Amino acid sequence: MKKYTVITFNIGGYEVLREIGHFSPEAEYIYVTDDRSITSRTWDVRYIDNPCPEDNFLTCFQIRYNPFDYASTDVVLKIDGSLLILDKVDGIIEYFNKGGYDICLLTHPQRYTITEEYDVWCKTRGYSREQADRVLSYMTSRGYDASNYRGLYQTGFVIQRRNAVNAELNTAVYSLTQAFAPEGKRADRLDQTISSYVINSQFSDRLKVMLVDERILHSQYFRWFKHGTWEEAPFNGEFLKPYLFNKPAKSARLDYRARAFNVWWLPRPIVLVLNVIKRFKDNLLHLPS
């Protein structure tokens, strides 16, 4: 029997298929999509009929917040479709299991608060200011200080254990994404603010949390691309010190071996040589350049 599940999804053609570099015999890799033309040599592709084609985000969240409907194991790593798996993550899962954690959260590298996140999305991602204020007003009405409470977690990388507290958490987040749906939509597309709010306000004393930081997306394990492309997301090695439940925290002590293009402090000739080696390895893995 497999020990853990890695699950991702591609609904409405939002992403490109990213084949796994090196996969683990201890894991099942599930790729959920409504595109029946997609086939894979590394993923177990699960085809679904899109229950909400008028709003693909609702379908995405149905998968993201009900991962154990698809997984046969008791531990699931949920990743965004923009992540490419380079290597097996057995060591990360072992760390998670040995620590007896309920959930592993990825802290935001540049922002601490939910208000900051809404401000950036309104300025750069076309998110509605009216919609942001609506959600923030709801949080304020329930005593949550979204402008000062430190704890912002990304939803593109989450590990969860199959248990009652995670079932309750997933249900709460999924329900709120629908409750905050803008007019004409079925769900609010910015789920990481809603997820952070629910975790911080309702589960701070109920979850045992393992934290990871941005390095995990730029390590020997993963490569992070912009949605639907093979354009790599930039990372200069800098990230904020982590906060969890409005208190300074520590990230898990994992082995993050830097890849060549992230070793920004090395002399340029050495970086060039390392990038040649990296490109050769990528070609061996049959990855697009």
Backbone as CSV, one residue per row, in Angstrom:
resi,resn,N_x,N_y,N_z,CA_x,CA_y,CA_z,C_x,C_y,C_z
1,MET,0.835,-1.204,0.000,0.000,0.000,0.000,0.869,1.252,0.000
2,LYS,0.436,2.276,-0.730,1.170,3.528,-0.784,1.114,4.252,0.566
3,LYS,2.145,5.065,0.829,2.240,5.759,2.104,1.684,7.181,2.060
4,TYR,1.686,7.788,0.892,1.145,9.139,0.784,0.699,9.409,-0.646
5,THR,-0.087,10.469,-0.785,-0.642,10.856,-2.080,-0.196,12.261,-2.427
6,VAL,0.167,12.463,-3.674,0.371,13.806,-4.210,-0.765,14.058,-5.190
7,ILE,-1.473,15.162,-5.005,-2.622,15.448,-5.868,-2.522,16.856,-6.435
8,THR,-2.838,16.986,-7.698,-2.931,18.283,-8.350,-4.113,18.243,-9.298
9,PHE,-4.397,19.391,-9.924,-5.574,19.433,-10.797,-5.364,20.456,-11.900
10,ASN,-6.099,20.255,-12.975,-6.066,21.157,-14.125,-7.478,21.210,-14.691
11,ILE,-8.175,22.291,-14.380,-9.572,22.434,-14.787,-9.704,23.603,-15.766
12,GLY,-10.408,23.361,-16.846,-10.630,24.417,-17.822,-9.394,24.814,-18.592
13,GLY,-8.393,23.935,-18.644,-7.174,24.223,-19.399,-6.319,25.318,-18.800
14,TYR,-6.429,25.514,-17.469,-5.710,26.599,-16.799,-4.210,26.338,-16.726
15,GLU,-3.822,25.065,-16.697,-2.415,24.706,-16.565,-1.968,23.827,-17.738
16,VAL,-0.653,23.595,-17.794,-0.098,22.615,-18.721,0.291,21.382,-17.910
17,LEU,0.306,20.233,-18.552,0.719,19.009,-17.864,2.215,19.068,-17.582
18,ARG,2.595,18.813,-16.352,4.003,18.814,-15.958,4.348,17.416,-15.465
19,GLU,5.027,16.663,-16.297,5.391,15.292,-15.939,6.367,15.288,-14.771
20,ILE,6.307,14.247,-13.962,7.143,14.116,-12.773,8.554,13.710,-13.178
21,GLY,9.559,14.356,-12.555,10.940,14.021,-12.844,11.329,12.657,-12.293
22,HIS,11.344,12.551,-10.973,11.636,11.270,-10.301,10.526,11.026,-9.286
23,PHE,9.809,9.936,-9.429,8.692,9.695,-8.517,9.020,8.570,-7.548
24,SER,8.286,8.556,-6.449,8.538,7.604,-5.373,7.608,6.404,-5.480
25,PRO,8.124,5.206,-5.256,7.243,4.036,-5.224,6.331,4.024,-4.001
26,GLU,6.610,4.914,-3.035,5.792,4.995,-1.825,4.586,5.918,-1.999
27,ALA,4.492,6.585,-3.148,3.444,7.590,-3.335,2.543,7.249,-4.512
28,GLU,1.301,7.708,-4.420,0.422,7.728,-5.582,0.306,9.174,-6.040
29,TYR,0.335,9.367,-7.338,0.323,10.710,-7.921,-0.955,10.865,-8.736
30,ILE,-1.861,11.713,-8.259,-3.186,11.844,-8.863,-3.326,13.207,-9.534
31,TYR,-3.748,13.175,-10.784,-3.931,14.380,-11.593,-5.389,14.436,-12.013
32,VAL,-6.136,15.388,-11.452,-7.568,15.487,-11.718,-7.802,16.546,-12.797
33,THR,-8.540,16.186,-13.830,-8.785,17.122,-14.921,-10.116,16.832,-15.601
34,ASP,-10.647,17.866,-16.247,-11.843,17.702,-17.061,-11.497,17.590,-18.547
35,ASP,-10.198,17.577,-18.851,-9.726,17.494,-20.234,-9.360,16.046,-20.559
36,ARG,-10.210,15.372,-21.287,-9.999,13.951,-21.571,-8.951,13.699,-22.652
37,SER,-8.383,14.758,-23.205,-7.281,14.587,-24.157,-5.933,14.453,-23.450
38,ILE,-5.901,14.742,-22.138,-4.642,14.683,-21.380,-4.313,13.238,-21.021
39,THR,-3.114,12.818,-21.363,-2.579,11.528,-20.935,-1.211,11.767,-20.315
40,SER,-0.775,10.867,-19.457,0.482,11.062,-18.746,1.197,9.737,-18.542
41,ARG,2.535,9.808,-18.579,3.335,8.622,-18.307,3.728,8.526,-16.838
42,THR,3.459,9.592,-16.049,3.873,9.595,-14.644,2.720,9.824,-13.676
43,TRP,1.658,10.453,-14.118,0.507,10.735,-13.260,-0.609,9.720,-13.486
44,ASP,-1.350,9.445,-12.423,-2.601,8.694,-12.526,-3.690,9.723,-12.823
45,VAL,-4.062,9.843,-14.101,-5.001,10.873,-14.512,-6.425,10.437,-14.185
46,ARG,-7.135,11.269,-13.442,-8.528,11.012,-13.080,-9.413,12.025,-13.813
47,TYR,-10.211,11.552,-14.727,-11.083,12.444,-15.486,-12.389,12.676,-14.733
48,ILE,-12.812,13.937,-14.723,-14.098,14.267,-14.125,-14.897,15.123,-15.105
49,ASP,-16.200,15.091,-14.956,-17.049,16.029,-15.672,-17.138,17.290,-14.820
50,ASN,-16.773,18.412,-15.401,-16.758,19.672,-14.665,-18.178,20.010,-14.199
51,PRO,-18.416,19.984,-12.893,-19.780,20.259,-12.407,-20.158,21.732,-12.477
52,CYS,-19.165,22.591,-12.700,-19.445,24.026,-12.711,-18.609,24.719,-13.790
53,PRO,-18.866,24.443,-15.078,-18.049,25.033,-16.146,-18.143,26.548,-16.228
54,GLU,-19.187,27.126,-15.637,-19.316,28.585,-15.654,-18.394,29.248,-14.640
55,ASP,-17.808,28.480,-13.734,-16.855,29.013,-12.759,-15.881,27.898,-12.367
56,ASN,-14.767,27.827,-13.085,-13.815,26.746,-12.868,-13.176,26.774,-11.486
57,PHE,-13.139,27.954,-10.856,-12.541,28.026,-9.527,-13.314,27.172,-8.526
58,LEU,-14.623,27.132,-8.638,-15.408,26.309,-7.726,-15.030,24.838,-7.884
59,THR,-14.848,24.390,-9.118,-14.447,23.007,-9.353,-13.052,22.746,-8.804
60,CYS,-12.142,23.695,-9.005,-10.793,23.552,-8.447,-10.833,23.414,-6.931
61,PHE,-11.653,24.240,-6.290,-11.729,24.208,-4.833,-12.434,22.944,-4.345
62,GLN,-13.354,22.426,-5.132,-13.992,21.163,-4.765,-12.944,20.070,-4.648
63,ILE,-11.946,20.098,-5.521,-10.860,19.106,-5.474,-9.897,19.431,-4.345
64,ARG,-9.484,20.691,-4.268,-8.484,21.108,-3.275,-8.952,20.860,-1.847
65,TYR,-10.232,21.056,-1.589,-10.723,20.940,-0.215,-11.478,19.644,0.051
66,ASN,-11.382,18.725,-0.882,-11.888,17.363,-0.665,-10.872,16.349,-1.201
67,PRO,-9.611,16.475,-0.820,-8.567,15.634,-1.422,-8.704,14.153,-1.099
68,PHE,-9.294,13.853,0.055,-9.394,12.451,0.453,-10.524,11.724,-0.269
69,ASP,-11.288,12.456,-1.066,-12.244,11.800,-1.958,-11.514,11.054,-3.077
70,TYR,-10.274,11.462,-3.324,-9.483,10.881,-4.408,-8.346,10.003,-3.891
71,ALA,-7.809,10.318,-2.722,-6.629,9.633,-2.206,-6.992,8.336,-1.489
72,SER,-6.110,7.356,-1.622,-6.289,6.093,-0.896,-5.459,6.062,0.387
73,THR,-4.618,7.078,0.596,-3.736,7.117,1.760,-4.270,8.107,2.793
74,ASP,-3.609,8.136,3.954,-4.036,9.019,5.037,-3.251,10.322,5.091
75,VAL,-2.286,10.496,4.183,-1.525,11.738,4.103,-1.536,12.201,2.651
76,VAL,-1.878,13.481,2.453,-1.978,14.024,1.102,-1.156,15.307,0.998
77,LEU,-0.363,15.377,-0.053,0.306,16.615,-0.429,-0.462,17.218,-1.597
78,LYS,-1.051,18.391,-1.364,-1.811,19.088,-2.397,-0.899,20.150,-3.006
79,ILE,-0.686,20.075,-4.319,0.157,21.077,-4.969,-0.592,21.735,-6.115
80,ASP,-0.221,22.958,-6.367,-0.787,23.695,-7.483,-0.263,23.120,-8.796
81,GLY,-1.052,23.277,-9.850,-0.631,22.775,-11.155,0.553,23.497,-11.741
82,SER,0.942,24.619,-11.141,2.103,25.363,-11.610,3.416,24.794,-11.078
83,LEU,3.341,23.807,-10.203,4.550,23.184,-9.651,4.941,21.949,-10.448
84,LEU,6.220,21.858,-10.749,6.801,20.687,-11.387,7.545,19.885,-10.328
85,ILE,7.261,18.606,-10.220,7.951,17.744,-9.261,9.250,17.256,-9.884
86,LEU,10.368,17.606,-9.252,11.672,17.175,-9.731,12.121,15.872,-9.086
87,ASP,11.769,15.703,-7.814,12.267,14.539,-7.090,11.224,14.091,-6.072
88,LYS,11.382,12.888,-5.585,10.460,12.344,-4.595,10.568,13.128,-3.288
89,VAL,9.460,13.184,-2.550,9.402,13.969,-1.317,9.237,13.062,-0.102
90,ASP,9.776,11.859,-0.175,9.657,10.913,0.939,10.170,11.508,2.245
91,GLY,11.303,12.240,2.180,11.891,12.805,3.395,11.002,13.851,4.038
92,ILE,10.316,14.648,3.224,9.408,15.663,3.753,8.224,14.998,4.446
93,ILE,7.687,13.969,3.808,6.550,13.255,4.398,6.975,12.539,5.682
94,GLU,8.180,11.990,5.698,8.675,11.328,6.907,8.794,12.326,8.055
95,TYR,9.307,13.522,7.753,9.406,14.583,8.761,8.014,14.930,9.293
96,PHE,7.061,15.044,8.404,5.677,15.358,8.763,5.098,14.268,9.673
97,ASN,5.318,13.024,9.314,4.761,11.918,10.091,5.437,11.762,11.452
98,LYS,6.764,11.891,11.477,7.477,11.755,12.746,7.086,12.848,13.724
99,GLY,6.759,14.018,13.214,6.350,15.122,14.080,4.902,15.038,14.521
100,GLY,4.148,14.097,13.952,2.746,13.958,14.309,1.908,15.168,13.929
101,TYR,2.281,15.830,12.833,1.586,17.058,12.424,0.240,16.749,11.774
102,ASP,-0.670,17.698,11.918,-1.956,17.622,11.219,-1.853,18.216,9.823
103,ILE,-1.083,19.296,9.714,-1.035,20.048,8.463,0.341,20.686,8.288
104,CYS,0.758,20.826,7.047,1.975,21.557,6.711,1.562,22.758,5.877
105,LEU,1.973,23.952,6.317,1.599,25.186,5.648,2.833,25.881,5.090
106,LEU,2.653,26.514,3.941,3.708,27.284,3.276,3.471,28.765,3.554
107,THR,4.370,29.393,4.312,4.208,30.806,4.647,4.491,31.682,3.425
108,HIS,3.822,32.823,3.384,4.012,33.740,2.269,5.391,34.400,2.383
109,PRO,6.132,34.508,1.281,7.496,35.035,1.375,7.592,36.552,1.505
110,GLN,6.525,37.284,1.130,6.619,38.745,1.050,5.614,39.488,1.922
111,ARG,4.591,38.805,2.410,3.544,39.479,3.163,3.146,38.673,4.397
112,TYR,2.726,39.413,5.429,2.332,38.784,6.682,0.819,38.742,6.884
113,THR,0.107,39.733,6.342,-1.298,39.879,6.711,-2.231,39.705,5.516
114,ILE,-3.473,39.419,5.830,-4.495,39.233,4.807,-4.788,40.541,4.077
115,THR,-4.800,41.647,4.805,-5.041,42.942,4.175,-3.974,43.259,3.139
116,GLU,-2.723,43.001,3.475,-1.636,43.217,2.511,-1.862,42.404,1.236
117,GLU,-2.304,41.186,1.404,-2.516,40.322,0.246,-3.627,40.861,-0.650
118,TYR,-4.713,41.305,-0.051,-5.791,41.889,-0.850,-5.322,43.151,-1.575
119,ASP,-4.540,43.983,-0.900,-4.049,45.209,-1.522,-3.227,44.901,-2.774
120,VAL,-2.350,43.913,-2.676,-1.508,43.549,-3.824,-2.355,42.975,-4.952
121,TRP,-3.307,42.119,-4.621,-4.157,41.521,-5.653,-5.008,42.585,-6.351
122,CYS,-5.473,43.565,-5.607,-6.265,44.632,-6.231,-5.411,45.482,-7.164
123,LYS,-4.154,45.692,-6.801,-3.270,46.535,-7.605,-2.690,45.804,-8.814
124,THR,-2.432,44.501,-8.674,-1.672,43.805,-9.720,-2.409,42.662,-10.403
125,ARG,-3.489,42.168,-9.813,-4.137,40.971,-10.362,-5.579,41.224,-10.803
126,GLY,-6.003,42.478,-10.803,-7.349,42.792,-11.249,-8.450,42.363,-10.303
127,TYR,-8.097,42.128,-9.046,-9.095,41.727,-8.053,-9.924,42.942,-7.653
128,SER,-11.195,42.761,-7.459,-12.113,43.856,-7.161,-11.872,44.422,-5.764
129,ARG,-11.702,45.760,-5.696,-11.552,46.412,-4.399,-12.827,46.267,-3.576
130,GLU,-13.949,46.345,-4.251,-15.228,46.175,-3.557,-15.342,44.780,-2.950
131,GLN,-14.891,43.774,-3.697,-14.937,42.407,-3.198,-13.989,42.234,-2.012
132,ALA,-12.799,42.802,-2.113,-11.837,42.718,-1.010,-12.397,43.350,0.258
133,ASP,-12.979,44.532,0.113,-13.541,45.222,1.281,-14.707,44.443,1.877
134,ARG,-15.457,43.773,1.025,-16.576,42.961,1.507,-16.073,41.835,2.412
135,VAL,-15.031,41.129,1.957,-14.496,40.010,2.744,-13.823,40.525,4.009
136,LEU,-13.069,41.610,3.889,-12.386,42.169,5.055,-13.388,42.670,6.097
137,SER,-14.497,43.222,5.649,-15.538,43.683,6.582,-16.121,42.509,7.356
138,TYR,-16.297,41.393,6.673,-16.792,40.184,7.337,-15.818,39.743,8.433
139,MET,-14.534,39.732,8.102,-13.539,39.305,9.084,-13.518,40.246,10.277
140,THR,-13.586,41.557,10.007,-13.580,42.547,11.079,-14.798,42.382,11.985
141,SER,-15.942,42.098,11.384,-17.176,41.951,12.161,-17.112,40.768,13.119
142,ARG,-16.198,39.859,12.851,-16.028,38.687,13.722,-14.783,38.776,14.586
143,GLY,-14.264,39.997,14.719,-13.176,40.244,15.655,-11.792,39.910,15.151
144,TYR,-11.650,39.716,13.849,-10.337,39.368,13.298,-9.676,40.621,12.729
145,ASP,-8.465,40.922,13.191,-7.730,42.114,12.756,-6.867,41.752,11.549
146,ALA,-7.454,41.813,10.360,-6.777,41.368,9.139,-5.602,42.253,8.757
147,SER,-5.553,43.478,9.305,-4.458,44.388,8.956,-3.211,44.154,9.803
148,ASN,-3.359,43.514,10.939,-2.221,43.370,11.859,-1.915,41.931,12.257
149,TYR,-2.898,41.047,12.145,-2.667,39.652,12.545,-1.708,39.004,11.554
150,ARG,-0.583,38.502,12.038,0.439,37.921,11.171,0.259,36.405,11.036
151,GLY,0.040,36.021,9.816,-0.159,34.609,9.510,-0.832,34.485,8.161
152,LEU,-0.028,34.385,7.092,-0.546,34.300,5.734,0.077,33.078,5.071
153,TYR,-0.757,32.148,4.645,-0.288,30.848,4.166,-0.777,30.611,2.740
154,GLN,0.131,30.143,1.913,-0.201,29.873,0.524,-0.914,28.524,0.391
155,THR,-1.760,28.415,-0.615,-2.539,27.184,-0.778,-1.994,26.286,-1.892
156,GLY,-0.913,26.703,-2.543,-0.361,25.901,-3.632,0.510,24.748,-3.184
157,PHE,0.770,24.674,-1.869,1.537,23.574,-1.280,1.023,23.360,0.133
158,VAL,0.313,22.267,0.340,-0.251,21.949,1.651,-0.204,20.437,1.851
159,ILE,0.259,20.011,3.015,0.181,18.595,3.389,-0.879,18.472,4.476
160,GLN,-1.752,17.486,4.340,-2.781,17.264,5.354,-2.888,15.786,5.706
161,ARG,-3.253,15.563,6.959,-3.517,14.212,7.441,-5.026,13.972,7.451
162,ARG,-5.404,12.777,7.115,-6.829,12.439,7.155,-7.279,12.334,8.614
163,ASN,-7.994,13.339,9.096,-8.540,13.320,10.448,-9.708,14.302,10.545
164,ALA,-10.340,14.327,11.688,-11.559,15.126,11.852,-11.283,16.616,11.779
165,VAL,-10.159,17.075,12.335,-9.896,18.507,12.357,-9.645,19.030,10.949
166,ASN,-8.947,18.270,10.115,-8.732,18.697,8.735,-10.023,18.641,7.922
167,ALA,-10.856,17.665,8.203,-12.150,17.588,7.511,-12.983,18.832,7.819
168,GLU,-12.972,19.242,9.083,-13.712,20.438,9.476,-13.116,21.690,8.851
169,LEU,-11.791,21.765,8.852,-11.103,22.909,8.258,-11.421,23.029,6.767
170,ASN,-11.284,21.936,6.032,-11.530,21.966,4.592,-12.975,22.365,4.276
171,THR,-13.901,21.840,5.062,-15.307,22.172,4.852,-15.560,23.655,5.083
172,ALA,-14.947,24.207,6.129,-15.142,25.617,6.455,-14.594,26.522,5.352
173,VAL,-13.398,26.211,4.852,-12.799,27.046,3.806,-13.605,26.942,2.512
174,TYR,-13.938,25.730,2.132,-14.698,25.516,0.904,-16.045,26.244,0.956
175,SER,-16.690,26.208,2.112,-17.981,26.876,2.260,-17.845,28.395,2.146
176,LEU,-16.783,28.957,2.743,-16.613,30.402,2.696,-16.244,30.891,1.298
177,THR,-15.487,30.095,0.537,-15.179,30.515,-0.841,-16.472,30.676,-1.633
178,GLN,-17.471,29.862,-1.313,-18.763,29.986,-1.990,-19.593,31.129,-1.404
179,ALA,-19.533,31.298,-0.091,-20.306,32.367,0.552,-19.847,33.745,0.072
180,PHE,-18.547,33.871,-0.255,-17.995,35.146,-0.701,-17.959,35.278,-2.224
181,ALA,-18.671,34.428,-2.917,-18.671,34.489,-4.382,-19.151,35.855,-4.871
182,PRO,-18.390,36.482,-5.777,-18.860,37.748,-6.362,-20.110,37.515,-7.211
183,GLU,-20.801,38.570,-7.528,-22.010,38.458,-8.340,-21.693,37.803,-9.687
184,GLY,-22.484,36.806,-10.035,-22.291,36.101,-11.299,-21.294,34.961,-11.230
185,LYS,-20.675,34.754,-10.054,-19.711,33.675,-9.869,-20.202,32.713,-8.798
186,ARG,-19.526,31.562,-8.718,-19.910,30.550,-7.728,-18.918,30.454,-6.573
187,ALA,-17.742,31.113,-6.728,-16.729,31.060,-5.675,-15.818,32.274,-5.789
188,ASP,-15.241,32.687,-4.649,-14.210,33.728,-4.642,-12.887,33.069,-5.017
189,ARG,-12.215,33.587,-6.026,-11.018,32.921,-6.553,-9.813,33.010,-5.624
190,LEU,-9.798,33.975,-4.697,-8.643,34.143,-3.807,-8.865,33.346,-2.530
191,ASP,-8.539,32.064,-2.587,-8.842,31.199,-1.442,-7.780,31.224,-0.357
192,GLN,-6.550,31.696,-0.656,-5.532,31.626,0.390,-5.776,32.648,1.500
193,THR,-6.447,33.758,1.196,-6.816,34.685,2.263,-7.915,34.089,3.130
194,ILE,-8.875,33.458,2.495,-9.968,32.821,3.237,-9.440,31.664,4.067
195,SER,-8.575,30.860,3.472,-7.983,29.736,4.192,-7.164,30.219,5.389
196,SER,-6.354,31.271,5.196,-5.550,31.818,6.297,-6.439,32.332,7.420
197,TYR,-7.527,33.011,7.048,-8.467,33.517,8.051,-9.069,32.374,8.868
198,VAL,-9.535,31.341,8.195,-10.164,30.217,8.894,-9.160,29.532,9.815
199,ILE,-7.958,29.290,9.317,-6.930,28.623,10.125,-6.602,29.445,11.357
200,ASN,-6.371,30.743,11.161,-5.964,31.610,12.273,-7.079,31.839,13.284
201,SER,-8.302,32.001,12.811,-9.397,32.397,13.700,-10.108,31.228,14.360
202,GLN,-10.047,30.039,13.741,-10.829,28.924,14.247,-10.004,27.705,14.670
203,PHE,-8.745,27.644,14.244,-7.996,26.406,14.461,-6.631,26.617,15.106
204,SER,-6.369,27.793,15.653,-5.040,28.073,16.214,-4.692,27.175,17.392
205,ASP,-5.704,26.700,18.104,-5.454,25.836,19.255,-5.835,24.381,18.982
206,ARG,-6.071,24.059,17.698,-6.543,22.711,17.377,-5.663,21.987,16.364
207,LEU,-4.765,22.724,15.726,-3.915,22.127,14.695,-2.464,22.061,15.154
208,LYS,-1.814,20.937,14.889,-0.363,20.871,15.038,0.229,21.126,13.657
209,VAL,0.949,22.258,13.536,1.340,22.766,12.228,2.839,22.633,11.997
210,MET,3.179,22.113,10.854,4.550,22.122,10.331,4.621,23.255,9.307
211,LEU,5.632,24.106,9.433,5.787,25.213,8.501,6.933,24.955,7.529
212,VAL,6.729,25.377,6.283,7.816,25.427,5.309,7.812,26.815,4.687
213,ASP,8.940,27.208,4.105,9.031,28.529,3.497,9.277,28.403,1.995
214,GLU,9.449,29.543,1.358,9.509,29.626,-0.102,10.615,28.777,-0.727
215,ARG,11.647,28.463,0.047,12.754,27.675,-0.501,12.300,26.330,-1.054
216,ILE,11.222,25.796,-0.512,10.783,24.468,-0.942,10.316,24.466,-2.396
217,LEU,9.854,25.620,-2.882,9.387,25.716,-4.264,10.535,25.910,-5.243
218,HIS,11.738,26.123,-4.718,12.912,26.398,-5.548,14.073,25.524,-5.074
219,SER,13.796,24.283,-4.831,14.774,23.357,-4.256,14.983,22.183,-5.195
220,GLN,15.590,21.146,-4.674,15.757,19.931,-5.481,14.443,19.199,-5.676
221,TYR,13.402,19.597,-4.936,12.126,18.892,-4.992,11.178,19.431,-6.068
222,PHE,11.172,20.750,-6.223,10.174,21.365,-7.092,10.769,22.482,-7.935
223,ARG,10.053,22.781,-8.987,10.295,23.981,-9.767,8.941,24.659,-9.961
224,TRP,8.916,25.969,-9.776,7.666,26.717,-9.796,7.595,27.580,-11.046
225,PHE,6.511,27.429,-11.809,6.318,28.175,-13.043,5.095,29.074,-12.926
226,LYS,5.042,30.079,-13.798,3.851,30.904,-13.888,2.734,30.071,-14.497
227,HIS,1.510,30.329,-14.072,0.370,29.508,-14.460,0.281,29.332,-15.978
228,GLY,0.127,28.089,-16.384,-0.126,27.778,-17.785,1.047,27.962,-18.717
229,THR,2.259,28.169,-18.158,3.431,28.418,-18.996,4.620,27.602,-18.499
230,TRP,5.719,27.696,-19.260,6.995,27.140,-18.827,7.972,28.257,-18.467
231,GLU,7.407,29.422,-18.112,8.223,30.538,-17.653,8.398,30.418,-16.139
232,GLU,9.635,30.263,-15.712,9.874,30.002,-14.299,9.626,31.233,-13.435
233,ALA,8.996,31.019,-12.299,8.745,32.105,-11.353,10.063,32.505,-10.692
234,PRO,10.341,33.811,-10.585,11.627,34.249,-10.022,11.694,34.069,-8.519
235,PHE,12.921,33.898,-8.026,13.165,33.799,-6.587,14.615,34.174,-6.336
236,ASN,14.846,35.181,-5.485,16.211,35.645,-5.222,16.768,35.135,-3.902
237,GLY,16.064,34.202,-3.287,16.537,33.623,-2.035,16.083,34.366,-0.799
238,GLU,15.332,35.444,-0.967,14.886,36.236,0.173,13.430,35.935,0.511
239,PHE,13.125,35.878,1.807,11.757,35.650,2.258,11.625,36.124,3.696
240,LEU,10.422,36.475,4.084,10.179,36.955,5.432,10.339,35.839,6.460
241,LYS,10.742,36.228,7.659,10.772,35.261,8.744,9.349,34.796,9.024
242,PRO,9.155,33.506,9.239,7.787,32.988,9.333,7.055,33.403,10.604
243,TYR,5.755,33.593,10.432,4.846,33.807,11.556,3.731,32.777,11.469
244,LEU,3.332,32.277,12.627,2.213,31.347,12.723,1.331,31.781,13.882
245,PHE,0.054,31.977,13.614,-0.903,32.398,14.637,-0.450,33.668,15.356
246,ASN,0.070,34.618,14.565,0.471,35.936,15.047,1.695,35.910,15.943
247,LYS,2.475,34.843,15.864,3.692,34.733,16.659,4.856,34.282,15.767
248,PRO,6.081,34.757,16.070,7.240,34.277,15.309,7.341,32.759,15.410
249,ALA,7.709,32.124,14.316,7.768,30.659,14.289,9.014,30.224,13.532
250,LYS,9.208,28.925,13.475,10.362,28.373,12.769,9.885,27.416,11.679
251,SER,10.561,27.477,10.551,10.265,26.537,9.476,10.889,25.190,9.793
252,ALA,10.344,24.152,9.198,10.887,22.812,9.364,12.333,22.775,8.871
253,ARG,13.140,22.008,9.546,14.560,21.919,9.185,14.732,20.858,8.103
254,LEU,14.486,21.269,6.888,14.598,20.380,5.735,15.865,20.686,4.964
255,ASP,16.249,19.755,4.117,17.441,19.915,3.292,17.045,20.618,2.001
256,TYR,17.373,21.905,1.897,17.093,22.650,0.676,18.405,22.839,-0.081
257,ARG,18.697,21.950,-0.972,19.899,22.103,-1.787,19.576,23.070,-2.922
258,ALA,20.265,24.194,-2.944,19.973,25.232,-3.936,20.281,24.742,-5.339
259,ARG,19.400,25.086,-6.268,19.660,24.788,-7.668,20.502,25.901,-8.273
260,ALA,21.123,25.624,-9.388,22.102,26.533,-9.959,21.573,27.942,-10.154
261,PHE,20.375,28.082,-10.733,19.897,29.416,-11.077,19.464,30.220,-9.863
262,ASN,19.446,29.592,-8.671,19.119,30.340,-7.458,20.361,30.754,-6.675
263,VAL,21.538,30.281,-7.083,22.757,30.610,-6.348,23.249,31.965,-6.839
264,TRP,22.505,33.010,-6.482,22.739,34.355,-7.008,24.021,34.999,-6.491
265,TRP,24.566,34.457,-5.380,25.730,35.090,-4.770,27.047,34.559,-5.321
266,LEU,27.015,33.546,-6.187,28.238,33.002,-6.762,28.737,33.877,-7.914
267,PRO,30.047,33.857,-8.198,30.570,34.576,-9.370,29.895,34.097,-10.647
268,ARG,29.717,35.020,-11.589,28.980,34.722,-12.802,29.514,33.514,-13.575
269,PRO,30.828,33.346,-13.754,31.308,32.174,-14.507,30.889,30.842,-13.891
270,ILE,30.898,30.791,-12.554,30.492,29.553,-11.883,29.005,29.295,-12.103
271,VAL,28.207,30.361,-12.023,26.775,30.216,-12.261,26.508,29.696,-13.661
272,LEU,27.241,30.211,-14.644,27.064,29.758,-16.024,27.354,28.267,-16.160
273,VAL,28.433,27.816,-15.526,28.780,26.395,-15.583,27.692,25.551,-14.919
274,LEU,27.209,26.001,-13.762,26.175,25.259,-13.057,24.884,25.204,-13.863
275,ASN,24.584,26.269,-14.584,23.382,26.268,-15.406,23.492,25.319,-16.590
276,VAL,24.691,25.164,-17.117,24.907,24.173,-18.184,24.635,22.778,-17.651
277,ILE,25.135,22.499,-16.441,24.894,21.193,-15.818,23.412,20.985,-15.569
278,LYS,22.742,22.043,-15.076,21.306,21.949,-14.824,20.528,21.661,-16.101
279,ARG,20.883,22.377,-17.182,20.188,22.175,-18.452,20.380,20.744,-18.959
280,PHE,21.601,20.205,-18.766,21.855,18.823,-19.184,20.969,17.865,-18.395
281,LYS,20.839,18.101,-17.087,19.978,17.251,-16.258,18.524,17.379,-16.689
282,ASP,18.090,18.626,-16.994,16.715,18.830,-17.442,16.426,18.040,-18.710
283,ASN,17.385,18.012,-19.616,17.207,17.280,-20.853,17.073,15.790,-20.595
284,LEU,17.807,15.305,-19.616,17.702,13.891,-19.248,16.309,13.589,-18.708
285,LEU,15.715,14.576,-18.025,14.372,14.384,-17.460,13.274,14.698,-18.482
286,HIS,13.694,15.109,-19.691,12.737,15.426,-20.759,11.839,16.590,-20.367
287,LEU,12.426,17.607,-19.730,11.650,18.773,-19.346,11.799,19.861,-20.403
288,PRO,10.737,20.615,-20.652,10.862,21.738,-21.574,11.855,22.754,-21.067
289,SER,12.590,23.403,-21.956,13.575,24.403,-21.539,12.974,25.800,-21.701
